[in-house]
Amino acid sequence: MTDIGSAIDETGMLVRDGGAFVLHRDAGGRYLLELQRVPVDHVQKRVRIQGVLNGEARVSVDGVSAA
């Protein structure tokens, strides 16, 4: 398991879950994403996220790009 504060660089499907955004990871599992901007162009698409793990399965995202 990854430690809180660790850098995250993952790919998967970006989905909206109520008022939140979630990454369904290619490696299995999911991350709840804390985003500065809403990545509307990437919803329901495969993306790469980079950020920092700041809780169990919670990532503070620095960047979202197409994968």
PDB file of N, CA, C and O in Angstrom:
ATOM      1  N   MET A   1       0.844  -1.185   0.000  1.00  0.00           N
ATOM      2  CA  MET A   1       0.000   0.000   0.000  1.00  0.00           C
ATOM      3  C   MET A   1       0.887   1.245   0.000  1.00  0.00           C
ATOM      4  O   MET A   1       1.966   1.247   0.591  1.00  0.00           O
ATOM      5  N   THR A   2       0.430   2.280  -0.655  1.00  0.00           N
ATOM      6  CA  THR A   2       1.161   3.533  -0.754  1.00  0.00           C
ATOM      7  C   THR A   2       0.920   4.377   0.488  1.00  0.00           C
ATOM      8  O   THR A   2      -0.193   4.416   1.011  1.00  0.00           O
ATOM      9  N   ASP A   3       1.967   5.054   0.963  1.00  0.00           N
ATOM     10  CA  ASP A   3       1.875   5.885   2.163  1.00  0.00           C
ATOM     11  C   ASP A   3       1.299   7.256   1.851  1.00  0.00           C
ATOM     12  O   ASP A   3       1.501   7.789   0.760  1.00  0.00           O
ATOM     13  N   ILE A   4       0.577   7.827   2.817  1.00  0.00           N
ATOM     14  CA  ILE A   4       0.065   9.186   2.686  1.00  0.00           C
ATOM     15  C   ILE A   4       1.246  10.129   2.464  1.00  0.00           C
ATOM     16  O   ILE A   4       2.275  10.020   3.131  1.00  0.00           O
ATOM     17  N   GLY A   5       1.086  11.047   1.524  1.00  0.00           N
ATOM     18  CA  GLY A   5       2.154  11.968   1.151  1.00  0.00           C
ATOM     19  C   GLY A   5       2.964  11.494  -0.042  1.00  0.00           C
ATOM     20  O   GLY A   5       3.801  12.234  -0.559  1.00  0.00           O
ATOM     21  N   SER A   6       2.720  10.257  -0.488  1.00  0.00           N
ATOM     22  CA  SER A   6       3.446   9.712  -1.635  1.00  0.00           C
ATOM     23  C   SER A   6       2.938  10.308  -2.940  1.00  0.00           C
ATOM     24  O   SER A   6       1.754  10.616  -3.081  1.00  0.00           O
ATOM     25  N   ALA A   7       3.851  10.464  -3.886  1.00  0.00           N
ATOM     26  CA  ALA A   7       3.471  10.921  -5.222  1.00  0.00           C
ATOM     27  C   ALA A   7       2.675   9.825  -5.920  1.00  0.00           C
ATOM     28  O   ALA A   7       2.984   8.640  -5.797  1.00  0.00           O
ATOM     29  N   ILE A   8       1.654  10.236  -6.649  1.00  0.00           N
ATOM     30  CA  ILE A   8       0.792   9.311  -7.381  1.00  0.00           C
ATOM     31  C   ILE A   8       0.854   9.660  -8.860  1.00  0.00           C
ATOM     32  O   ILE A   8       0.749  10.827  -9.237  1.00  0.00           O
ATOM     33  N   ASP A   9       1.024   8.645  -9.688  1.00  0.00           N
ATOM     34  CA  ASP A   9       1.004   8.787 -11.144  1.00  0.00           C
ATOM     35  C   ASP A   9       0.278   7.550 -11.659  1.00  0.00           C
ATOM     36  O   ASP A   9       0.874   6.479 -11.771  1.00  0.00           O
ATOM     37  N   GLU A  10      -1.007   7.697 -11.973  1.00  0.00           N
ATOM     38  CA  GLU A  10      -1.862   6.557 -12.303  1.00  0.00           C
ATOM     39  C   GLU A  10      -2.677   6.834 -13.552  1.00  0.00           C
ATOM     40  O   GLU A  10      -2.906   7.987 -13.919  1.00  0.00           O
ATOM     41  N   THR A  11      -3.110   5.765 -14.197  1.00  0.00           N
ATOM     42  CA  THR A  11      -4.038   5.871 -15.318  1.00  0.00           C
ATOM     43  C   THR A  11      -5.309   5.106 -14.990  1.00  0.00           C
ATOM     44  O   THR A  11      -5.308   4.178 -14.181  1.00  0.00           O
ATOM     45  N   GLY A  12      -6.392   5.517 -15.638  1.00  0.00           N
ATOM     46  CA  GLY A  12      -7.667   4.841 -15.446  1.00  0.00           C
ATOM     47  C   GLY A  12      -8.795   5.652 -16.057  1.00  0.00           C
ATOM     48  O   GLY A  12      -8.565   6.604 -16.802  1.00  0.00           O
ATOM     49  N   MET A  13     -10.024   5.257 -15.726  1.00  0.00           N
ATOM     50  CA  MET A  13     -11.222   5.917 -16.245  1.00  0.00           C
ATOM     51  C   MET A  13     -11.704   6.961 -15.248  1.00  0.00           C
ATOM     52  O   MET A  13     -11.947   6.654 -14.081  1.00  0.00           O
ATOM     53  N   LEU A  14     -11.839   8.200 -15.719  1.00  0.00           N
ATOM     54  CA  LEU A  14     -12.335   9.291 -14.881  1.00  0.00           C
ATOM     55  C   LEU A  14     -13.855   9.302 -14.948  1.00  0.00           C
ATOM     56  O   LEU A  14     -14.434   9.429 -16.027  1.00  0.00           O
ATOM     57  N   VAL A  15     -14.504   9.169 -13.787  1.00  0.00           N
ATOM     58  CA  VAL A  15     -15.967   9.160 -13.751  1.00  0.00           C
ATOM     59  C   VAL A  15     -16.466  10.131 -12.695  1.00  0.00           C
ATOM     60  O   VAL A  15     -15.774  10.445 -11.727  1.00  0.00           O
ATOM     61  N   ARG A  16     -17.682  10.595 -12.912  1.00  0.00           N
ATOM     62  CA  ARG A  16     -18.347  11.456 -11.939  1.00  0.00           C
ATOM     63  C   ARG A  16     -19.148  10.550 -11.010  1.00  0.00           C
ATOM     64  O   ARG A  16     -19.840   9.640 -11.467  1.00  0.00           O
ATOM     65  N   ASP A  17     -19.054  10.799  -9.718  1.00  0.00           N
ATOM     66  CA  ASP A  17     -19.775  10.009  -8.718  1.00  0.00           C
ATOM     67  C   ASP A  17     -20.505  10.994  -7.819  1.00  0.00           C
ATOM     68  O   ASP A  17     -19.961  11.451  -6.814  1.00  0.00           O
ATOM     69  N   GLY A  18     -21.743  11.320  -8.185  1.00  0.00           N
ATOM     70  CA  GLY A  18     -22.467  12.368  -7.471  1.00  0.00           C
ATOM     71  C   GLY A  18     -21.795  13.699  -7.750  1.00  0.00           C
ATOM     72  O   GLY A  18     -21.658  14.094  -8.908  1.00  0.00           O
ATOM     73  N   GLY A  19     -21.374  14.398  -6.697  1.00  0.00           N
ATOM     74  CA  GLY A  19     -20.680  15.672  -6.853  1.00  0.00           C
ATOM     75  C   GLY A  19     -19.175  15.534  -6.863  1.00  0.00           C
ATOM     76  O   GLY A  19     -18.466  16.540  -6.850  1.00  0.00           O
ATOM     77  N   ALA A  20     -18.668  14.313  -6.887  1.00  0.00           N
ATOM     78  CA  ALA A  20     -17.224  14.072  -6.814  1.00  0.00           C
ATOM     79  C   ALA A  20     -16.729  13.431  -8.108  1.00  0.00           C
ATOM     80  O   ALA A  20     -17.513  12.985  -8.945  1.00  0.00           O
ATOM     81  N   PHE A  21     -15.406  13.398  -8.245  1.00  0.00           N
ATOM     82  CA  PHE A  21     -14.774  12.701  -9.358  1.00  0.00           C
ATOM     83  C   PHE A  21     -13.935  11.562  -8.808  1.00  0.00           C
ATOM     84  O   PHE A  21     -13.270  11.695  -7.780  1.00  0.00           O
ATOM     85  N   VAL A  22     -13.978  10.435  -9.516  1.00  0.00           N
ATOM     86  CA  VAL A  22     -13.290   9.221  -9.088  1.00  0.00           C
ATOM     87  C   VAL A  22     -12.476   8.691 -10.260  1.00  0.00           C
ATOM     88  O   VAL A  22     -12.917   8.746 -11.408  1.00  0.00           O
ATOM     89  N   LEU A  23     -11.292   8.180  -9.964  1.00  0.00           N
ATOM     90  CA  LEU A  23     -10.493   7.478 -10.962  1.00  0.00           C
ATOM     91  C   LEU A  23     -10.631   5.986 -10.704  1.00  0.00           C
ATOM     92  O   LEU A  23     -10.234   5.496  -9.647  1.00  0.00           O
ATOM     93  N   HIS A  24     -11.199   5.256 -11.678  1.00  0.00           N
ATOM     94  CA  HIS A  24     -11.214   3.799 -11.626  1.00  0.00           C
ATOM     95  C   HIS A  24      -9.886   3.358 -12.229  1.00  0.00           C
ATOM     96  O   HIS A  24      -9.702   3.385 -13.446  1.00  0.00           O
ATOM     97  N   ARG A  25      -8.969   2.954 -11.367  1.00  0.00           N
ATOM     98  CA  ARG A  25      -7.581   2.694 -11.746  1.00  0.00           C
ATOM     99  C   ARG A  25      -7.438   1.492 -12.667  1.00  0.00           C
ATOM    100  O   ARG A  25      -8.132   0.488 -12.501  1.00  0.00           O
ATOM    101  N   ASP A  26      -6.535   1.597 -13.640  1.00  0.00           N
ATOM    102  CA  ASP A  26      -6.208   0.460 -14.500  1.00  0.00           C
ATOM    103  C   ASP A  26      -5.658  -0.695 -13.673  1.00  0.00           C
ATOM    104  O   ASP A  26      -5.865  -1.860 -14.013  1.00  0.00           O
ATOM    105  N   ALA A  27      -4.957  -0.376 -12.587  1.00  0.00           N
ATOM    106  CA  ALA A  27      -4.339  -1.389 -11.728  1.00  0.00           C
ATOM    107  C   ALA A  27      -5.335  -2.001 -10.739  1.00  0.00           C
ATOM    108  O   ALA A  27      -4.973  -2.883  -9.961  1.00  0.00           O
ATOM    109  N   GLY A  28      -6.586  -1.537 -10.768  1.00  0.00           N
ATOM    110  CA  GLY A  28      -7.605  -2.029  -9.847  1.00  0.00           C
ATOM    111  C   GLY A  28      -7.820  -1.055  -8.708  1.00  0.00           C
ATOM    112  O   GLY A  28      -6.888  -0.373  -8.281  1.00  0.00           O
ATOM    113  N   GLY A  29      -9.032  -0.988  -8.222  1.00  0.00           N
ATOM    114  CA  GLY A  29      -9.369  -0.066  -7.149  1.00  0.00           C
ATOM    115  C   GLY A  29      -9.758   1.288  -7.702  1.00  0.00           C
ATOM    116  O   GLY A  29      -9.906   1.470  -8.910  1.00  0.00           O
ATOM    117  N   ARG A  30      -9.921   2.235  -6.788  1.00  0.00           N
ATOM    118  CA  ARG A  30     -10.329   3.571  -7.201  1.00  0.00           C
ATOM    119  C   ARG A  30      -9.769   4.612  -6.260  1.00  0.00           C
ATOM    120  O   ARG A  30      -9.477   4.329  -5.098  1.00  0.00           O
ATOM    121  N   TYR A  31      -9.623   5.813  -6.773  1.00  0.00           N
ATOM    122  CA  TYR A  31      -9.196   6.962  -5.976  1.00  0.00           C
ATOM    123  C   TYR A  31     -10.275   8.032  -6.053  1.00  0.00           C
ATOM    124  O   TYR A  31     -10.791   8.325  -7.132  1.00  0.00           O
ATOM    125  N   LEU A  32     -10.614   8.611  -4.910  1.00  0.00           N
ATOM    126  CA  LEU A  32     -11.443   9.805  -4.865  1.00  0.00           C
ATOM    127  C   LEU A  32     -10.511  10.975  -5.138  1.00  0.00           C
ATOM    128  O   LEU A  32      -9.465  11.096  -4.500  1.00  0.00           O
ATOM    129  N   LEU A  33     -10.880  11.840  -6.084  1.00  0.00           N
ATOM    130  CA  LEU A  33      -9.984  12.901  -6.532  1.00  0.00           C
ATOM    131  C   LEU A  33     -10.386  14.254  -5.975  1.00  0.00           C
ATOM    132  O   LEU A  33     -11.557  14.632  -6.003  1.00  0.00           O
ATOM    133  N   GLU A  34      -9.403  14.973  -5.471  1.00  0.00           N
ATOM    134  CA  GLU A  34      -9.582  16.367  -5.061  1.00  0.00           C
ATOM    135  C   GLU A  34      -8.949  17.212  -6.157  1.00  0.00           C
ATOM    136  O   GLU A  34      -7.732  17.204  -6.338  1.00  0.00           O
ATOM    137  N   LEU A  35      -9.787  17.941  -6.885  1.00  0.00           N
ATOM    138  CA  LEU A  35      -9.354  18.658  -8.084  1.00  0.00           C
ATOM    139  C   LEU A  35      -9.486  20.160  -7.913  1.00  0.00           C
ATOM    140  O   LEU A  35     -10.446  20.638  -7.308  1.00  0.00           O
ATOM    141  N   GLN A  36      -8.519  20.913  -8.447  1.00  0.00           N
ATOM    142  CA  GLN A  36      -8.597  22.371  -8.468  1.00  0.00           C
ATOM    143  C   GLN A  36      -9.549  22.847  -9.562  1.00  0.00           C
ATOM    144  O   GLN A  36     -10.261  23.837  -9.394  1.00  0.00           O
ATOM    145  N   ARG A  37      -9.551  22.124 -10.689  1.00  0.00           N
ATOM    146  CA  ARG A  37     -10.423  22.452 -11.820  1.00  0.00           C
ATOM    147  C   ARG A  37     -11.226  21.218 -12.194  1.00  0.00           C
ATOM    148  O   ARG A  37     -10.770  20.088 -12.021  1.00  0.00           O
ATOM    149  N   VAL A  38     -12.415  21.445 -12.704  1.00  0.00           N
ATOM    150  CA  VAL A  38     -13.263  20.337 -13.146  1.00  0.00           C
ATOM    151  C   VAL A  38     -12.849  19.946 -14.566  1.00  0.00           C
ATOM    152  O   VAL A  38     -12.968  20.757 -15.485  1.00  0.00           O
ATOM    153  N   PRO A  39     -12.370  18.729 -14.755  1.00  0.00           N
ATOM    154  CA  PRO A  39     -11.869  18.291 -16.064  1.00  0.00           C
ATOM    155  C   PRO A  39     -12.991  17.762 -16.964  1.00  0.00           C
ATOM    156  O   PRO A  39     -12.989  16.585 -17.327  1.00  0.00           O
ATOM    157  N   VAL A  40     -13.951  18.626 -17.326  1.00  0.00           N
ATOM    158  CA  VAL A  40     -15.137  18.176 -18.055  1.00  0.00           C
ATOM    159  C   VAL A  40     -14.801  17.479 -19.378  1.00  0.00           C
ATOM    160  O   VAL A  40     -15.537  16.587 -19.801  1.00  0.00           O
ATOM    161  N   ASP A  41     -13.726  17.861 -20.024  1.00  0.00           N
ATOM    162  CA  ASP A  41     -13.351  17.236 -21.299  1.00  0.00           C
ATOM    163  C   ASP A  41     -12.856  15.804 -21.124  1.00  0.00           C
ATOM    164  O   ASP A  41     -12.787  15.052 -22.096  1.00  0.00           O
ATOM    165  N   HIS A  42     -12.512  15.421 -19.897  1.00  0.00           N
ATOM    166  CA  HIS A  42     -11.934  14.102 -19.655  1.00  0.00           C
ATOM    167  C   HIS A  42     -12.886  13.122 -18.975  1.00  0.00           C
ATOM    168  O   HIS A  42     -12.525  11.964 -18.762  1.00  0.00           O
ATOM    169  N   VAL A  43     -14.100  13.566 -18.630  1.00  0.00           N
ATOM    170  CA  VAL A  43     -15.046  12.689 -17.934  1.00  0.00           C
ATOM    171  C   VAL A  43     -15.461  11.543 -18.857  1.00  0.00           C
ATOM    172  O   VAL A  43     -15.731  11.746 -20.040  1.00  0.00           O
ATOM    173  N   GLN A  44     -15.505  10.338 -18.292  1.00  0.00           N
ATOM    174  CA  GLN A  44     -15.833   9.101 -19.004  1.00  0.00           C
ATOM    175  C   GLN A  44     -14.779   8.743 -20.050  1.00  0.00           C
ATOM    176  O   GLN A  44     -15.077   8.081 -21.044  1.00  0.00           O
ATOM    177  N   LYS A  45     -13.540   9.189 -19.813  1.00  0.00           N
ATOM    178  CA  LYS A  45     -12.429   8.856 -20.700  1.00  0.00           C
ATOM    179  C   LYS A  45     -11.265   8.333 -19.869  1.00  0.00           C
ATOM    180  O   LYS A  45     -11.199   8.532 -18.656  1.00  0.00           O
ATOM    181  N   ARG A  46     -10.352   7.661 -20.558  1.00  0.00           N
ATOM    182  CA  ARG A  46      -9.152   7.157 -19.902  1.00  0.00           C
ATOM    183  C   ARG A  46      -8.175   8.313 -19.749  1.00  0.00           C
ATOM    184  O   ARG A  46      -7.873   9.015 -20.715  1.00  0.00           O
ATOM    185  N   VAL A  47      -7.677   8.508 -18.516  1.00  0.00           N
ATOM    186  CA  VAL A  47      -6.806   9.639 -18.210  1.00  0.00           C
ATOM    187  C   VAL A  47      -5.593   9.190 -17.400  1.00  0.00           C
ATOM    188  O   VAL A  47      -5.522   8.069 -16.896  1.00  0.00           O
ATOM    189  N   ARG A  48      -4.654  10.109 -17.303  1.00  0.00           N
ATOM    190  CA  ARG A  48      -3.506   9.962 -16.405  1.00  0.00           C
ATOM    191  C   ARG A  48      -3.627  11.074 -15.375  1.00  0.00           C
ATOM    192  O   ARG A  48      -3.813  12.238 -15.729  1.00  0.00           O
ATOM    193  N   ILE A  49      -3.521  10.712 -14.091  1.00  0.00           N
ATOM    194  CA  ILE A  49      -3.526  11.728 -13.044  1.00  0.00           C
ATOM    195  C   ILE A  49      -2.182  11.711 -12.338  1.00  0.00           C
ATOM    196  O   ILE A  49      -1.538  10.670 -12.207  1.00  0.00           O
ATOM    197  N   GLN A  50      -1.776  12.891 -11.887  1.00  0.00           N
ATOM    198  CA  GLN A  50      -0.579  13.036 -11.076  1.00  0.00           C
ATOM    199  C   GLN A  50      -0.955  13.876  -9.871  1.00  0.00           C
ATOM    200  O   GLN A  50      -1.671  14.871  -9.991  1.00  0.00           O
ATOM    201  N   GLY A  51      -0.468  13.469  -8.711  1.00  0.00           N
ATOM    202  CA  GLY A  51      -0.784  14.202  -7.496  1.00  0.00           C
ATOM    203  C   GLY A  51      -0.146  13.562  -6.286  1.00  0.00           C
ATOM    204  O   GLY A  51       0.877  12.886  -6.385  1.00  0.00           O
ATOM    205  N   VAL A  52      -0.773  13.787  -5.128  1.00  0.00           N
ATOM    206  CA  VAL A  52      -0.244  13.308  -3.852  1.00  0.00           C
ATOM    207  C   VAL A  52      -1.357  12.593  -3.100  1.00  0.00           C
ATOM    208  O   VAL A  52      -2.474  13.100  -3.000  1.00  0.00           O
ATOM    209  N   LEU A  53      -1.049  11.417  -2.575  1.00  0.00           N
ATOM    210  CA  LEU A  53      -1.997  10.676  -1.749  1.00  0.00           C
ATOM    211  C   LEU A  53      -2.153  11.412  -0.427  1.00  0.00           C
ATOM    212  O   LEU A  53      -1.170  11.617   0.286  1.00  0.00           O
ATOM    213  N   ASN A  54      -3.389  11.815  -0.086  1.00  0.00           N
ATOM    214  CA  ASN A  54      -3.574  12.553   1.163  1.00  0.00           C
ATOM    215  C   ASN A  54      -4.607  11.915   2.077  1.00  0.00           C
ATOM    216  O   ASN A  54      -5.132  12.564   2.981  1.00  0.00           O
ATOM    217  N   GLY A  55      -4.888  10.675   1.844  1.00  0.00           N
ATOM    218  CA  GLY A  55      -5.789   9.899   2.687  1.00  0.00           C
ATOM    219  C   GLY A  55      -5.959   8.541   2.052  1.00  0.00           C
ATOM    220  O   GLY A  55      -5.451   8.285   0.961  1.00  0.00           O
ATOM    221  N   GLU A  56      -6.670   7.679   2.733  1.00  0.00           N
ATOM    222  CA  GLU A  56      -6.884   6.352   2.169  1.00  0.00           C
ATOM    223  C   GLU A  56      -7.717   6.471   0.896  1.00  0.00           C
ATOM    224  O   GLU A  56      -8.887   6.849   0.948  1.00  0.00           O
ATOM    225  N   ALA A  57      -7.120   6.151  -0.233  1.00  0.00           N
ATOM    226  CA  ALA A  57      -7.768   6.192  -1.549  1.00  0.00           C
ATOM    227  C   ALA A  57      -8.245   7.595  -1.922  1.00  0.00           C
ATOM    228  O   ALA A  57      -9.231   7.741  -2.645  1.00  0.00           O
ATOM    229  N   ARG A  58      -7.559   8.623  -1.436  1.00  0.00           N
ATOM    230  CA  ARG A  58      -7.900  10.024  -1.744  1.00  0.00           C
ATOM    231  C   ARG A  58      -6.643  10.716  -2.261  1.00  0.00           C
ATOM    232  O   ARG A  58      -5.590  10.671  -1.625  1.00  0.00           O
ATOM    233  N   VAL A  59      -6.768  11.365  -3.436  1.00  0.00           N
ATOM    234  CA  VAL A  59      -5.616  11.996  -4.070  1.00  0.00           C
ATOM    235  C   VAL A  59      -5.892  13.474  -4.322  1.00  0.00           C
ATOM    236  O   VAL A  59      -6.928  13.837  -4.880  1.00  0.00           O
ATOM    237  N   SER A  60      -4.956  14.318  -3.906  1.00  0.00           N
ATOM    238  CA  SER A  60      -4.962  15.732  -4.263  1.00  0.00           C
ATOM    239  C   SER A  60      -4.270  15.824  -5.620  1.00  0.00           C
ATOM    240  O   SER A  60      -3.062  15.611  -5.720  1.00  0.00           O
ATOM    241  N   VAL A  61      -5.026  16.136  -6.651  1.00  0.00           N
ATOM    242  CA  VAL A  61      -4.546  16.046  -8.030  1.00  0.00           C
ATOM    243  C   VAL A  61      -3.869  17.342  -8.462  1.00  0.00           C
ATOM    244  O   VAL A  61      -4.411  18.435  -8.293  1.00  0.00           O
ATOM    245  N   ASP A  62      -2.662  17.191  -9.028  1.00  0.00           N
ATOM    246  CA  ASP A  62      -1.930  18.320  -9.598  1.00  0.00           C
ATOM    247  C   ASP A  62      -2.194  18.448 -11.091  1.00  0.00           C
ATOM    248  O   ASP A  62      -2.146  19.550 -11.638  1.00  0.00           O
ATOM    249  N   GLY A  63      -2.475  17.318 -11.759  1.00  0.00           N
ATOM    250  CA  GLY A  63      -2.691  17.362 -13.197  1.00  0.00           C
ATOM    251  C   GLY A  63      -3.503  16.193 -13.704  1.00  0.00           C
ATOM    252  O   GLY A  63      -3.414  15.083 -13.179  1.00  0.00           O
ATOM    253  N   VAL A  64      -4.309  16.454 -14.744  1.00  0.00           N
ATOM    254  CA  VAL A  64      -5.093  15.432 -15.436  1.00  0.00           C
ATOM    255  C   VAL A  64      -4.821  15.594 -16.920  1.00  0.00           C
ATOM    256  O   VAL A  64      -4.899  16.698 -17.458  1.00  0.00           O
ATOM    257  N   SER A  65      -4.500  14.483 -17.582  1.00  0.00           N
ATOM    258  CA  SER A  65      -4.277  14.529 -19.024  1.00  0.00           C
ATOM    259  C   SER A  65      -4.823  13.259 -19.656  1.00  0.00           C
ATOM    260  O   SER A  65      -5.040  12.259 -18.972  1.00  0.00           O
ATOM    261  N   ALA A  66      -5.045  13.302 -20.964  1.00  0.00           N
ATOM    262  CA  ALA A  66      -5.501  12.122 -21.685  1.00  0.00           C
ATOM    263  C   ALA A  66      -4.418  11.050 -21.615  1.00  0.00           C
ATOM    264  O   ALA A  66      -3.225  11.347 -21.679  1.00  0.00           O
ATOM    265  N   ALA A  67      -4.851   9.810 -21.484  1.00  0.00           N
ATOM    266  CA  ALA A  67      -3.882   8.701 -21.406  1.00  0.00           C
ATOM    267  C   ALA A  67      -3.744   8.025 -22.752  1.00  0.00           C
ATOM    268  O   ALA A  67      -2.977   7.072 -22.888  1.00  0.00           O
TER     269      ALA A  67
END
